[in-house]
C-alpha cells in the first residue's frame, strides 16, 4: 500500500544568494534555547558548494582546522566527492552576513563547530556536518568531528553519540524518520535516523533508532513495487537520504544511475525510481512533495514534484538560473525552500514564481528547525 501517488519524471535544484549587512541578533523565538554558546563574530570564509553526498572522515579522525577559531573542517571522502559544508578560504576578510537567519527557523552549518541560527553562531563544541533537525525542532542530528552520528540540543549542549563510526567508513547526511501511532492500519510510532554510509568504495543507506546511545546501525531495507514494468531498486550507490511526510517515506539519490528514488514505508515497504536528479528533499506534509537538483543548460536547477491523483506534476523553480542551486531544504510549513549557491543561501517560494532571494552571504548547508 502506497502512502502517496507515484510517478516518474524530474525534479531539480538550483538557487542563488545575496544579502546585505546585519548585526548578530540575540537568540530568541525559534533560535537556540537559553544557555547557548553564541559567537557573534563570524569567520571570514566562504564555502564551495557540493553537488554530491557529503561525508564525515573515517571514524576517529579529527579534521583539520577550519577558518573559524578552533573549528574543524570536513575531509574529502574516498570517491572524490567534497563533503557538504567544507570551508574554503575565500581570501577576503569581509565578514559574511548572518542576519538572513534572524527571526526565522533557517539554520546554516558549514562543517565547523559553529552553527548559524537566528542571526548569530552557536558553538556545538565539535564539527557539525550535515545537520538535520528533528520535526519538533528539539534535537539536531549531525556527523561530528570524529565521524560519529550525534545528537545535541539547539544550543549545542547535551551531545549524545547515537552511533559510533567503527573506522574506515564515511557517514553523511542524517535525516529523521518520525511517525506517530496510526490506528488505521495499526502502526506503531517510529523515530529513526537514516543516513548514508560509504565503506570500501561502496555507498549504502543505514538506520538506527534516534534514542540509541552508541547503537549499531543496520542496513536500510530497500524493496521495490510489484509489477512487470517495475525494476528492482539498486541496493548500493545510494546517498543523500531525506525522510518526510507523515508515513515514514523517504527519498534518496543513486550515484550510479543518476536518479532520485522514493522509499515508501507505509504498511508494506516498497520503492521505485522517481526521476533523474540528485540531492532530493521531501517535504514534511502528508502530500510528500519532493524538491531536487538537476542540471539544465549548464547550471543546477531546483525542480519541484507535486504528486496528484492524475500523476506527478513537475515545475522548474529556477527556470532562469545563471548560477548553481544546490542542497535544498524545506521550511516546516512547506511554503519556502532554502538552497545553497556560490554567493550564499537563498530562499524561494513554492507557491509563486518569485525569483530566489539571497538571504545570507554565509555559505553552508541550509536546514530548517521545526
C-alpha positions as CSV (number, residue, x, y, z in Angstrom):
1,X,0.0,0.0,0.0
2,X,1.5,3.3,-1.1
3,X,1.2,6.4,1.0
4,X,1.3,8.8,-2.0
5,X,0.6,8.9,-5.7
6,X,3.7,7.8,-7.6
7,X,5.0,8.8,-10.9
8,X,8.2,9.1,-12.9
9,X,9.8,12.3,-14.1
10,X,12.1,15.0,-12.9
11,X,12.7,17.5,-10.1
12,X,15.9,19.6,-10.0
13,X,17.6,22.1,-7.6
14,X,19.2,25.5,-8.2
15,X,19.4,28.7,-6.2
16,X,21.3,31.9,-5.7
17,X,22.0,34.2,-2.8
18,X,23.0,37.7,-1.8
19,X,22.2,39.8,1.3
20,X,23.4,42.9,2.8
21,X,24.5,43.9,6.2
22,X,23.3,42.7,9.5
23,X,24.4,42.6,13.0
24,X,24.1,39.4,15.0
25,X,20.8,39.2,16.9
26,X,20.2,37.7,20.3
27,X,18.9,34.1,20.5
28,X,15.1,34.3,20.6
29,X,12.0,32.6,19.4
30,X,13.0,29.8,17.1
31,X,16.6,30.2,17.9
32,X,18.6,28.1,20.3
33,X,17.4,27.7,23.9
34,X,18.8,29.7,26.8
35,X,22.4,28.9,27.7
36,X,23.6,28.7,24.1
37,X,27.2,29.2,23.4
38,X,26.7,32.0,21.0
39,X,29.5,33.6,19.0
40,X,28.6,36.8,17.3
41,X,31.6,37.4,15.2
42,X,31.6,35.2,12.1
43,X,34.7,33.8,10.4
44,X,35.8,35.5,7.1
45,X,35.3,32.5,4.9
46,X,33.1,31.1,2.2
47,X,32.3,27.5,1.2
48,X,32.4,25.7,-2.1
49,X,29.0,24.1,-2.9
50,X,29.0,20.3,-3.1
51,X,26.9,18.5,-5.7
52,X,27.4,15.1,-4.2
53,X,26.9,13.4,-0.9
54,X,28.8,14.8,2.0
55,X,30.8,12.6,4.3
56,X,32.5,12.7,7.7
57,X,36.0,11.4,8.0
58,X,36.7,7.8,8.8
59,X,35.9,7.1,12.4
60,X,38.2,8.7,14.9
61,X,40.0,11.0,12.6
62,X,40.0,14.6,13.6
63,X,39.5,17.0,10.7
64,X,42.0,19.8,10.0
65,X,41.3,23.3,11.4
66,X,38.9,25.5,9.5
67,X,38.6,29.2,9.2
68,X,36.8,29.8,12.5
69,X,38.8,29.7,15.7
70,X,39.3,26.0,16.7
71,X,36.7,25.0,14.1
72,X,37.0,21.7,12.4
73,X,36.7,21.3,8.7
74,X,35.5,18.1,6.9
75,X,37.9,16.0,4.9
76,X,37.2,14.7,1.4
77,X,35.9,11.1,1.5
78,X,37.0,8.3,-0.8
79,X,35.5,8.7,-4.2
80,X,36.4,12.3,-4.6
81,X,33.2,14.0,-3.5
82,X,33.5,17.1,-1.4
83,X,31.7,16.9,1.9
84,X,28.8,19.3,2.5
85,X,30.0,22.5,4.3
86,X,33.7,22.0,3.8
87,X,35.1,25.5,4.5
88,X,37.5,27.0,2.0
89,X,39.3,30.3,2.4
90,X,38.0,33.0,0.1
91,X,40.9,35.3,0.6
92,X,38.7,38.0,1.8
93,X,38.5,39.5,5.3
94,X,34.9,40.7,4.8
95,X,32.6,39.1,7.4
96,X,29.7,37.1,5.9
97,X,26.2,38.3,6.7
98,X,24.3,36.1,9.2
99,X,21.2,38.1,9.7
100,X,19.2,36.3,7.0
101,X,18.6,33.7,9.7
102,X,17.3,36.2,12.3
103,X,13.8,35.6,13.5
104,X,13.4,32.6,11.2
105,X,13.9,28.8,11.5
106,X,16.6,28.7,8.9
107,X,20.0,27.4,10.1
108,X,23.3,27.0,8.3
109,X,26.1,24.5,9.1
110,X,29.4,24.7,7.3
111,X,31.5,21.8,8.7
112,X,32.9,23.8,11.6
113,X,31.8,23.7,15.2
114,X,29.6,26.8,14.7
115,X,26.0,26.6,13.5
116,X,24.4,29.8,12.2
117,X,20.9,30.4,13.6
118,X,18.8,33.4,14.5
119,X,21.4,35.9,13.4
120,X,24.3,34.5,15.4
121,X,26.5,31.5,15.6
122,X,26.2,28.7,18.2
123,X,29.2,26.7,19.3
124,X,28.4,23.0,19.3
125,X,31.9,22.1,20.6
126,X,32.6,19.7,17.7
127,X,32.5,19.8,13.9
128,X,28.9,19.8,12.7
129,X,28.4,18.2,9.3
130,X,25.1,17.7,7.5
131,X,22.9,19.0,10.3
132,X,19.3,17.9,10.3
133,X,16.6,18.9,12.8
134,X,14.0,16.7,14.4
135,X,10.5,17.5,13.2
136,X,9.7,19.2,16.5
137,X,13.0,21.2,16.4
138,X,14.2,19.9,19.8
139,X,17.2,18.0,18.6
140,X,19.9,18.3,16.0
141,X,21.4,15.2,14.3
142,X,24.7,15.6,12.6
143,X,28.1,13.9,11.9
144,X,30.6,15.1,14.5
145,X,34.3,15.7,14.3
146,X,35.1,12.0,14.9
147,X,32.8,10.9,12.1
148,X,30.1,9.6,14.5
149,X,26.4,10.2,14.4
150,X,25.5,12.6,17.2
151,X,22.5,14.4,18.6
152,X,22.5,17.7,20.5
153,X,20.2,20.3,21.9
154,X,19.7,23.5,19.8
155,X,22.2,25.4,22.0
156,X,24.9,22.8,21.3
157,X,24.7,21.1,24.8
158,X,23.7,17.6,25.7
159,X,25.6,15.9,23.0
160,X,25.0,12.2,22.7
161,X,26.7,9.7,20.3
162,X,23.9,7.8,18.8
163,X,26.2,5.5,16.8
164,X,30.0,5.3,16.8
165,X,31.8,5.1,13.5
166,X,33.9,1.8,13.6
167,X,36.5,3.4,11.4
168,X,37.2,3.1,7.7
169,X,33.8,4.5,6.9
170,X,32.4,7.9,5.9
171,X,29.0,8.7,7.3
172,X,26.8,11.5,5.9
173,X,23.5,13.2,5.6
174,X,21.4,12.0,8.5
175,X,17.6,12.5,8.3
176,X,14.8,11.9,10.7
177,X,12.1,9.3,10.0
178,X,9.4,10.1,12.6
179,X,5.9,8.9,12.5
180,X,3.1,8.9,15.0
181,X,0.9,6.0,16.1
182,X,-1.6,5.1,13.3
183,X,-4.7,3.3,14.4
184,X,-5.5,2.5,10.8
185,X,-3.8,0.2,9.9
186,X,-2.5,-0.2,13.4
187,X,1.1,1.0,13.0
188,X,3.2,2.0,16.0
189,X,5.1,5.3,16.1
190,X,8.8,5.4,15.0
191,X,11.7,7.7,15.5
192,X,14.8,6.6,13.4
193,X,17.7,8.3,11.9
194,X,18.6,7.3,8.3
195,X,22.0,8.1,6.9
196,X,24.4,7.3,4.1
197,X,27.5,5.1,4.8
198,X,30.4,4.7,2.4
199,X,32.9,1.9,3.1
200,X,35.3,0.1,0.8
201,X,34.2,2.4,-2.0
202,X,30.6,1.3,-1.8
203,X,27.7,3.5,-0.5
204,X,24.6,2.3,1.2
205,X,21.8,3.6,3.5
206,X,21.7,2.7,7.2
207,X,19.3,3.2,10.0
208,X,19.5,3.5,13.8
209,X,16.8,4.4,16.4
210,X,17.2,8.1,17.4
211,X,17.1,7.0,21.1
212,X,20.2,4.8,20.7
213,X,23.4,5.5,22.6
214,X,26.5,4.0,20.9
215,X,24.0,2.0,18.9
216,X,24.7,-0.4,16.0
217,X,23.2,0.8,12.7
218,X,21.5,-1.6,10.4
219,X,21.4,-1.6,6.6
220,X,18.2,0.0,5.4
221,X,15.9,-2.3,3.5
222,X,15.1,-1.2,0.0
223,X,12.3,-3.2,-1.5
224,X,10.5,-2.3,-4.8
225,X,7.0,-2.0,-6.1
226,X,5.4,-5.1,-7.6
227,X,4.6,-5.1,-11.3
228,X,6.1,-6.4,-14.6
229,X,7.5,-2.9,-15.5
230,X,9.0,-2.0,-12.2
231,X,12.7,-2.7,-11.9
232,X,14.3,-3.7,-8.6
233,X,15.9,-0.7,-6.9
234,X,19.7,-0.7,-6.6
235,X,21.0,-1.7,-3.1
236,X,24.3,0.2,-3.4
237,X,25.4,3.6,-4.6
238,X,22.6,5.2,-2.6
239,X,23.3,8.6,-1.0
240,X,21.6,11.8,0.3
241,X,18.5,10.3,2.1
242,X,15.7,12.7,3.1
243,X,12.7,11.4,5.1
244,X,9.5,13.4,5.3
245,X,5.7,13.2,5.1
246,X,3.7,11.6,7.8
247,X,4.1,7.9,6.9
248,X,7.8,7.4,7.1
249,X,8.5,7.8,3.4
250,X,11.9,9.0,2.2
251,X,13.7,9.9,-1.0
252,X,17.4,9.4,-1.8
253,X,19.7,9.6,-4.8
254,X,21.7,6.9,-6.5
255,X,25.2,7.9,-7.8
256,X,25.3,5.0,-10.3
257,X,22.0,5.7,-12.1
258,X,21.8,9.4,-11.6
259,X,18.2,9.0,-10.4
260,X,16.1,10.0,-7.4
261,X,14.4,7.1,-5.7
262,X,11.4,7.1,-3.3
263,X,11.1,4.6,-0.4
264,X,7.6,4.0,0.8
265,X,7.5,2.6,4.3
266,X,3.7,2.6,5.0
267,X,2.2,-0.8,5.7
268,X,4.5,-2.5,3.1
269,X,7.9,-1.2,2.3
270,X,8.4,-0.6,-1.4
271,X,10.1,1.8,-3.7
272,X,10.9,2.9,-7.2
273,X,12.8,5.5,-9.3
274,X,11.1,8.9,-9.3
275,X,13.2,10.9,-11.8
276,X,16.7,11.8,-12.9
277,X,18.3,14.2,-10.4
278,X,20.3,14.4,-7.2
279,X,20.1,15.9,-3.7
280,X,16.4,15.3,-3.1
281,X,14.5,16.6,-0.1
282,X,11.0,15.5,0.9
283,X,8.5,18.0,2.5
284,X,7.0,17.4,5.9
285,X,3.5,17.5,4.7
286,X,1.2,14.5,4.1
287,X,1.5,15.2,0.3
288,X,5.2,14.4,0.3
289,X,6.3,16.9,-2.3
290,X,9.9,16.5,-3.5
291,X,12.4,19.1,-4.5
292,X,15.7,18.1,-6.1
293,X,18.6,19.2,-8.2
294,X,19.0,18.7,-12.0
295,X,21.4,20.2,-14.5
296,X,19.8,22.3,-17.1
297,X,21.7,24.4,-19.6
298,X,24.9,24.2,-17.7
299,X,23.5,25.1,-14.3
300,X,22.0,23.2,-11.4
301,X,18.3,24.0,-11.2
302,X,15.8,23.2,-8.5
303,X,12.7,21.2,-9.5
304,X,9.6,20.6,-7.5
305,X,7.4,17.4,-7.8
306,X,3.8,17.5,-6.6
307,X,2.1,14.1,-6.5
308,X,-1.5,14.2,-7.7
309,X,-4.3,11.7,-8.3
310,X,-3.6,12.2,-12.1
311,X,0.1,11.7,-11.7
312,X,3.1,13.8,-10.7
313,X,3.3,17.5,-11.7
314,X,6.8,18.9,-12.1
315,X,7.9,22.5,-12.0
316,X,11.3,24.2,-12.6
317,X,11.6,26.6,-9.6
318,X,14.6,28.3,-11.1
319,X,14.0,28.4,-14.9
320,X,16.3,31.4,-15.5
321,X,19.2,30.3,-13.4
322,X,22.5,31.9,-14.0
323,X,24.2,30.1,-11.1
324,X,24.0,26.8,-9.4
325,X,21.3,26.0,-6.8
326,X,22.1,23.0,-4.6
327,X,21.3,21.3,-1.3
328,X,17.6,22.3,-1.0
329,X,15.8,22.3,2.3
330,X,12.1,22.6,3.1
331,X,10.7,25.1,5.6
332,X,8.4,23.4,8.1
333,X,5.2,24.9,6.6
334,X,6.1,23.8,3.0
335,X,5.8,27.3,1.6
336,X,9.6,28.0,1.2
337,X,12.7,26.3,0.1
338,X,16.2,27.3,1.1
339,X,19.2,26.4,-1.1
340,X,22.9,26.9,-1.4
341,X,24.6,29.0,-4.1
342,X,28.1,30.2,-4.6
343,X,27.0,33.6,-3.2
344,X,25.3,32.2,-0.1
345,X,21.9,30.9,1.0
346,X,18.8,31.8,-1.0
347,X,15.1,31.2,-0.3
348,X,12.3,30.9,-2.8
349,X,8.5,30.3,-2.6
350,X,6.9,27.1,-3.7
351,X,3.6,28.9,-4.2
352,X,4.7,31.7,-6.6
353,X,7.1,32.4,-9.4
354,X,9.1,35.0,-7.5
355,X,12.8,34.9,-8.1
356,X,15.1,33.4,-5.4
357,X,16.1,35.8,-2.7
358,X,19.6,35.9,-1.3
359,X,19.1,35.9,2.5
360,X,22.6,35.3,3.8
361,X,26.1,35.5,2.4
362,X,27.2,32.9,4.9
363,X,27.6,29.7,2.8
364,X,27.0,26.2,4.1
365,X,24.2,23.6,4.3
366,X,20.8,25.1,4.9
367,X,18.3,23.4,7.2
368,X,15.1,24.4,8.9
369,X,14.4,23.9,12.6
370,X,10.8,22.7,13.1
